[in-house]
Amino acid sequence: MVPVDAGHLEKPALLRSPLDIGRHMPRDRHQKGFVEEVGKRTKKWKGHYYIYIQQPDGTERRAHRAIILGRKAGMKKWEAEQKLQAHIDKETGGANVRPSPAYTLKWFWEQRYKPLKEPTWKVSSRSRTVGFIENYVIAPFGESPLADLNRFALQTHLNKLAESFSHSVVSKFRVYAKAILDEALEQDFLAKNPARKLAMPETRKVCKRTVTPEEIAAIIGQLSTRDRLIVRMFLVLGLRPGELFVLRRNDKVPGRVRIDESVSPDRFIVEPKSEASTSYVWLPQALETELDFWLEAQEDKRPDAFIFPTRNNTPLNVCNYLNEVIKPAARRALKEAKARGQVPAGFLEGVNHQAFRRTCATYMQKHGTVKDVQAHLRHASATTTVGVYMQEIPASVRSAVEELDRVLSVPAAQSGAVN
């Protein structure tokens, strides 16, 4: 039976009438129904059975159903009874009970699944998870009664998503839809999960955009002193924007910076993406000198002050920085490049934080081993590797990062950047 809604107070069993108790007692769901002969001129077999519909107050309502099974002339009574039984099993999933139409997917999400699961999700990604489910799962199917959801409708929608969205979006829809309906099944709102066998369709290729040295020079040439330093730290240190924007003065120590916080898209300061992300990152000498000059020029010298604060002394907003600094700089640089002559196809298109991080990994592979790259980027798949030298950075990583800084800094030095 379905649990009673929160806030609904039931009378103790000793004080309730036998009729009240009976309404909430489980029934034997197995039924055979019965058949009868109907019709005046043409005799037919008609089957009768019942289904039980769960109501929002936790009770059940019995509803009669009838079906014409076939002509009596071509079907014996026992054959009609077998056909009726097969229909009952198909109609009810073997449980002879179905949710009330009042139980929509949106109702289950808001009243059952979200209150149960949301507290267990990481704070750093909680709002994004809720937003994704509401936009991609609840929006198209929220008004549908749970009993009406079927595999065909879900698979068709999944296939349409694959035509326009990335593998990540399509995969998440499949995972969340299955998880929500699994919980509905667990709580007896469904007889089976229609999303259990959803097939993953082919999606568009994952973006692997990196930034060329020429593009780096063009972008940096459009940036102020602060933003040049930020972009260099993106490129050389491979930091995620949420990690870089929440760096504090006391996170910078000789030769390295400590990564132990991150700022989420909804401006909460949380732990980094994974356990492996909490570490130290080697700081090349030239980049450290530039960072020291920046810190010395700042008025707020408190140890816990942010290195790159807003006017309100809060961390920079990840999305705002991309839309208000990086993309406009790329557009200005592209306009200037076109004015000077032809530019390669795709030049300065799709530049974002992820492209900077991929660029770091791509160029560093030329100067260090795969393990060095994994250690420097603190990938979750290299948790064991990172854990070995979380405080001590190997000499090979230091050498690779120094060489990376030298290679990526050459275009910047030749760009004639503006202050």
N, C-alpha and C positions, 0 to 999 in steps of 0.2 A: 504493500500500500504506500501511497505517497505521504511523506511527512506533513504534519499540519503546519501551516504558515506560521512564521515567527510572530509572536504577539497574540496568537489565538490560544485562549485558555480553555482547556478541556476540563470537564468535571471529573473528579476522581472516579475510578471504576465503581467503587462501592456506592457512590451517590447517583450514578447514572441508571436510567431505566434499562431493562433488558432490551427494549427496542433500540435505544441509543447504542448499546454495546454491540448489538447485532449488525448495525450499519457499518461498524468499523472492524468487524471480524473478517479474516480472510476466508474466501469461498473456494471450494473445489472447482478449479477452472475446467476440468475435463468434461466435455459434453458431446453427445452424439447427435442431438437434435432429433427430429422425427419427420417422417414424410407422410403425405396423404395424397389421395387420388382426387383430382379436381377436373372440371370441364364437363360440359354436357354432350357435345358432339364428339370432340376429340379429347380423349382422356390423357391426362398428363400427371406426372409426379411433381408435387410441390414440396420443397423442404422448408422446415422451420428451425430456427436456432436463436440464441440470444448472445449479445455482446454486453460487456460491462464497461461503462464509460466513467473514468475517474473525474471527479469534480474538484474545483479549486479548494473546497473546504475539507478535502481528504476523504469524502464519502464516494460511493459509486452508484451510478444509475444504470439499471438494466434496460436494454433496448432490444425489441424484437426485430428480427430480420427474416425475410422469406425469399426464396429463389425457385424458379421453375427449372427442374432438373432434366426434363426431356419427356418425350411421348411414352405413354405406358406400353404401347404396342411394341416398341423396340427396346424396352428396358424392364428387367425384372425389379421387384421391390428391393432386394438386397443390393442390386447394382446401383439403384437410386440412393440407397443409404450410404454406400461407399463413396459415391460422387458427392453427396452432401458433406460427409466427413472430410473429404479432401478439400472442399470449398471452405469449411469451417477452419481447418488448419491453415490454409493459405490466407484467409481473411484476418485471422486473429494471431497468426504467428505461433500457434500452439498454446497461447496464454489465455485466449478468450477475454482479453481485456485491452482496452486502448485508451490513450489520453483524451481528455475533453478537448474540443476545439479551442477552449480558452487557453490551453497550454501551447502558446506559440514559442518559436525559438527565441524571440526577443524576451519573452517572459522568463523562460528558463535561464537565459544568460543573465538577466538583471536580478532575478530572485534566487537563483540556485548556484549557477556556475561561478559568476564573478565574485560574490561574497565568500565563496568557498576557496577559490584559487588565488585571487588577487593578493592577499596578504603573504603568500608564499613566493611571489615573484620578486626579483631583485628591484630595489628602489630605483636604480639607475635606468632600468628598462621598462618599468611598470607602466608608465603612461604611454609609451610607444606600443606595448603589447595590447593594452586596452584599446588604443586608437586603431590599431590594425584590425583587431577582431570586429570592432564596431563598423569600420569602414568597408571591410572586404567580406565579412561573413554575415554580420547582422543586417547590414544595409540591404543586400539582395534577398535574404531569406528570413529576416526577422519576423515578418507578419505571417509566415506560413505556420500552421499548426504542426507540432512535432510529428503527429501521425501521418501527415501528408508529405513529409520530406521523403524523397526517394533517390536512389543512386543515379538514375538517368538525369534528373534535374541538376544534381550536384556535379556530375561528371561533365555535363554540357557547359555549365558555368565555368568549371575549371579549365576546359579546353579553350573557352573564349578569353579567359585571363591570359593564357599562354600566348595568345596572338599579340598582346600589347604590353605585357609586363615581364619583368625579369624572372629568372629561375627562383630567386629568393622569395618573391611575392607569391608565386604559384605554389611553391613548396610550403610556405607558411599557411596559406589558405587550407591546403590539404591536411596539414598537421592539426591546426586549430579546429577545423570542422570535425575531424575524427575525434579529437579529444573531448570536445563539448558533447557530442552525441554519445560517446562512450560513457560519459558521466550521466547523461540522461538515461542510458540503458541501465547503469548501475543503480540509479535511484528509482527504477521501475516506471519511468515515463515512456519507455520504448520497449518493444519486444525484440528489436534487432537494430543494429547500427547501419544505416544506409550509406555511411561514408567509409565503412570498413575496407571495401575493395576498390576505392577510387584509384585509378591508374594515373601516374604522373605523365602528362603530355610533354612533348618536346617543346622547349622554350628557346627564346633568342639567346645568343651566345653571351656569356658573362663579359662585362666590360673589363678590359685589361689595359686601359689607357695609362700611359706614362707620359712624362714631359721631357722633351728633348732639350739639350743645352741651349739651342737657339731660342726655344720658347721660354726657358728660364730667364735668359738675358733680357728678352723682350718684356716679360712681366715685371721683373725686378726693376727695370728701367722706369716703370710707371709708379713705383711705390715710395713712400716716405721712409725715413730711417727706421722707425719702429716696425713697419710692415716688411721691410727688407729683412730685418733680423728674424721676424716671425717666419717668413717663408724659408729662409735659410735653415732654421731649426726644424721646420717640417721636412725639408729635403734631406738634410744631413742626419738628423737624429731620428727621423722616422716616427715622430710622435703623433698620436691621435690628437685631433683638435681639442677634445675634452680634457686631455692630459696636459697639453701645452698651456691652455688658457687658465688653468688653475694652479700653475707653478707659483710657488712663493719664494721670497728672497732666501729663506733658510733651506730651500730645496737645492740651492746651488752651492756646491762644495768644490774645492779644488779638483779640477779635472773631470767632473761629472755632475749630473743633476739627478735628484731623487724623484721617482715617480711613485706616489703613494695615494694620490687623489685623482678624481676626474669630475668634470661638471657635465651633468646630463642635459639633454635638449630643453627640459623644462626648468633648468637653472638650479637643480639640486646638486650639492657637492657630495659625491658618493665615492665608494671604493672603485678602483680601476676595473676594467672589463672582466678580468679574470685574475686568479692568484698569480699566474705567471707574469701578468702585466705590472705587478708591484716589484720594482727593481731600481737599479741605478743604470743610467745611460752615459756612456763615455762622451766627454765634451772635447772636441778638437781644440788645439791651442788657439788658432786664429778665431774660431767662433767664441771661445771663452773670453778672449780679449774684447771682442765686440760686445759681448753680453755684459762684461764688467763695466765698460764705458756707459752702457745704457743704465745699469743699476746705479752708478755713481751720479748720473744726471737726474735721477728721480728724487722728488722731495720726500716721499714717504719711505723712511729707512727702517720701519718696524720689521722685525724678523719674519713675521707672518704676513706681510703685505704681498699682494699679488705682483708678479713681475710685469704683467701686461694688464693693468686694471682699466676699467671704464672710468668715466668722470665720477661715478658714484662709488668707486673703489670696490666694484664687483667684477667677477670674471667676464671676459668677452663672451658674447653669445656666438655659438658655433655657426648657426644658420645665417645670422646677420653678418658675420665677418665674411662668409663666403659670398653672399649676395651684394654686400656693400663695399667690399674691398677687392677680393680676388677676381670675381667676374667682371666688374667694371674695368679693372686694370688690364685684364685679358682683351676686353673689347677695345680699349684705347690703343693697346699695343698692336692689335690686328688692323685697326684703322690706319695706323702709321705705317705698318708693314705694307699694306696694299697701296698706300700712296707712293711708296718707294719702288713698287714693281709687283710682279707676281709672287704669290706665296703658295707653299705646298698645300694640297688638299687636307682639310682637317686641322690646319695650323691654328693653335690656341683655342680649339673647340673642346668642350667637355672638361676643362681644367677644374679640378676640385681637390678637396683634402685627400680623398682616397688615391687620386692620381699622384699626388706628392709622395705619399707613403709607398706606393708601388714603384715610383721612380727611385726612391731610396734603396729598395730591395734589389731592383734590376741592376743598378750601377754598382752596388756593393758586392754583388756576386762576382764581378770582374776582379775584385781586389781581396776577397776573402772566401772562406769555405761556406757551405750551406749552413753549417752549425753556427758560424759566426753571424750570418744574417739572421737566423732564428733567434740567437741570443740578443742581438741588437734590437730587433723589432719586438721581442718578448712575446712571441706567438704562443697561444695556449697549447698548441701541439708540441711545444718544446718545453713543457713545464719542468721535466726532470733536468734538462740541460740548464735551464735558467736557475733552478734551485741550487745547482752545484756552485755557481759563482754569482749569486744574487748581490753580494757585497763587493766581491773582487772581480773586476772585469779582466778577462784574459788579454795578454799582450797582443795576440793575433787580432782580436776585436779592435783594440786601440789602434793598431797599425792600419787596419782596413778602414776605420772611420776617418782617421787623419787623411788617408789617401782620397777617400770619398769627398771630404771637405775641399781638398786641393782641386780635384777635378771639377766639382760643381761650383766652386767659387770663381774660377777663371772667367766664365761668361759674365758673372755679376760685376767683376772688376772692370770689364771692358764695356759695360753697358751705359756708362754715364748716368747713373741713377740720380733721381732728383731727391732733394732733402725736404 
